[in-house]
Amino acid sequence: MSDRTPESPRLENLDNLRLEDLDAVVRQSEETLRRLGGVFGELETVTGEGAGADGLARALVDGAGRIKEITLEPRIMRLDSQAVAEAVTEAVRAAQEAAGRANEELLRAATGGDPLPLDMGEARRRFEDIGQDLVRTLDDLTRG
């Protein structure tokens, strides 16, 4: 009894490849590419929030970690300038870490748990490489 099914094709031995296996690979690949394509829109909406000095300084960053907003509570002005700077820095770092975790979760969900770089340019290149590898594999399979 074979452990190969259309839902879970094994492509190690292309001589025994069945049409159902190829169809399953195509379906799985299309689904993966659809999920990966959809994640780019979500990544662009990711934000991270962080706080410093017990919430006196707050930061909001986008998914790339760029600062969108800094909010300072009036009470922070009671602190010296060094403490204010440290609070803002702490808030920004916390926000960047939160955005990074959110990006990571989205990418892991889209890739089935495979880690990907958080650099959007690098992630796009990796997705393109995955798509190109898929096309080459399907071409090889259809040529026999």
C-alpha positions as CSV (number, residue, x, y, z in Angstrom):
1,M,0.0,0.0,0.0
2,S,1.4,3.4,-1.0
3,D,1.6,6.3,1.4
4,R,1.1,8.8,-1.4
5,T,-2.2,10.4,-1.7
6,P,-3.4,13.3,-3.9
7,E,-3.6,15.5,-0.8
8,S,0.0,14.7,0.2
9,P,2.0,13.8,-2.9
10,R,5.6,12.6,-2.6
11,L,7.7,13.7,-5.4
12,E,11.0,12.0,-4.6
13,N,10.5,9.4,-7.4
14,L,9.2,11.2,-10.5
15,D,9.0,7.9,-12.4
16,N,6.0,6.9,-10.4
17,L,4.3,10.3,-10.4
18,R,0.6,10.1,-11.0
19,L,-1.6,12.7,-12.7
20,E,-3.5,13.0,-9.4
21,D,-0.2,13.8,-7.6
22,L,0.6,16.6,-10.1
23,D,-2.9,18.0,-9.7
24,A,-2.5,18.0,-5.9
25,V,0.9,19.7,-6.2
26,V,-0.6,22.4,-8.4
27,R,-3.5,22.9,-6.0
28,Q,-1.3,23.1,-2.9
29,S,1.1,25.5,-4.7
30,E,-1.7,27.7,-5.8
31,E,-3.1,27.9,-2.3
32,T,0.4,28.6,-0.8
33,L,1.0,31.4,-3.4
34,R,-2.5,32.8,-2.7
35,R,-1.8,33.0,1.0
36,L,1.7,34.5,0.5
37,G,0.3,37.1,-1.9
38,G,-2.4,38.0,0.6
39,V,0.0,38.5,3.4
40,F,1.7,41.4,1.7
41,G,-1.4,43.6,2.1
42,E,-1.7,42.6,5.7
43,L,2.0,43.3,6.4
44,E,1.5,46.8,5.1
45,T,-1.2,47.4,7.8
46,V,0.9,46.1,10.7
47,T,1.7,48.5,13.5
48,G,3.4,48.2,16.8
49,E,2.8,50.1,20.0
50,G,5.1,50.6,22.9
51,A,5.4,52.7,26.0
52,G,8.2,54.0,28.2
53,A,8.4,55.6,31.6
54,D,5.3,53.8,32.8
55,G,3.2,55.0,29.8
56,L,4.3,58.7,29.9
57,A,5.9,58.2,26.5
58,R,4.1,56.2,23.8
59,A,5.2,55.2,20.3
60,L,3.4,53.9,17.3
61,V,5.4,52.4,14.4
62,D,4.5,50.8,11.1
63,G,5.4,47.2,10.1
64,A,8.8,48.3,9.0
65,G,9.5,49.9,12.3
66,R,9.3,53.5,11.1
67,I,7.8,55.9,13.6
68,K,4.3,57.0,12.9
69,E,3.5,58.8,16.1
70,I,5.1,59.8,19.5
71,T,2.8,60.8,22.3
72,L,4.1,62.4,25.5
73,E,1.9,62.8,28.6
74,P,2.2,66.2,30.1
75,R,3.6,64.7,33.4
76,I,6.7,63.6,31.5
77,M,7.9,67.2,31.5
78,R,8.7,66.8,35.2
79,L,11.5,64.5,34.2
80,D,14.9,65.8,33.0
81,S,15.8,65.7,29.3
82,Q,17.9,62.6,29.6
83,A,15.0,60.7,31.2
84,V,12.5,61.9,28.6
85,A,14.9,60.8,25.8
86,E,15.3,57.3,27.5
87,A,11.5,57.0,27.8
88,V,10.9,57.8,24.1
89,T,13.7,55.4,23.1
90,E,12.1,52.7,25.3
91,A,8.7,53.3,23.8
92,V,10.0,53.2,20.2
93,R,12.0,50.0,20.8
94,A,9.0,48.3,22.4
95,A,6.8,49.4,19.5
96,Q,9.3,48.1,16.9
97,E,9.5,44.8,18.8
98,A,5.7,44.5,18.8
99,A,5.6,45.2,15.0
100,G,8.3,42.7,14.4
101,R,6.4,40.0,16.4
102,A,3.2,40.8,14.4
103,N,5.0,40.6,11.1
104,E,6.6,37.3,12.2
105,E,3.2,35.8,13.1
106,L,1.7,36.8,9.8
107,L,4.6,35.3,7.8
108,R,4.6,32.1,9.8
109,A,0.9,31.7,9.3
110,A,1.3,32.2,5.6
111,T,4.2,29.9,5.2
112,G,3.1,27.1,7.5
113,G,5.6,28.0,10.2
114,D,8.7,28.5,8.0
115,P,10.7,31.5,9.3
116,L,11.2,34.3,6.9
117,P,13.2,37.5,7.1
118,L,11.4,40.6,8.3
119,D,13.0,42.8,5.7
120,M,10.1,43.4,3.3
121,G,12.4,43.5,0.3
122,E,14.0,40.3,1.2
123,A,10.7,38.7,2.0
124,R,9.4,39.6,-1.5
125,R,12.5,38.2,-3.1
126,R,12.1,35.0,-1.1
127,F,8.4,34.7,-2.2
128,E,9.4,35.3,-5.8
129,D,12.1,32.6,-5.5
130,I,9.5,30.2,-4.1
131,G,7.2,31.0,-7.1
132,Q,10.0,30.5,-9.6
133,D,11.1,27.2,-8.0
134,L,7.5,26.1,-8.2
135,V,7.2,27.0,-11.9
136,R,10.5,25.2,-12.7
137,T,9.3,22.1,-10.8
138,L,6.0,22.0,-12.5
139,D,7.7,22.5,-15.9
140,D,10.0,19.6,-15.1
141,L,7.1,17.4,-14.0
142,T,5.1,18.1,-17.1
143,R,8.0,17.4,-19.5
144,G,8.3,14.0,-18.1
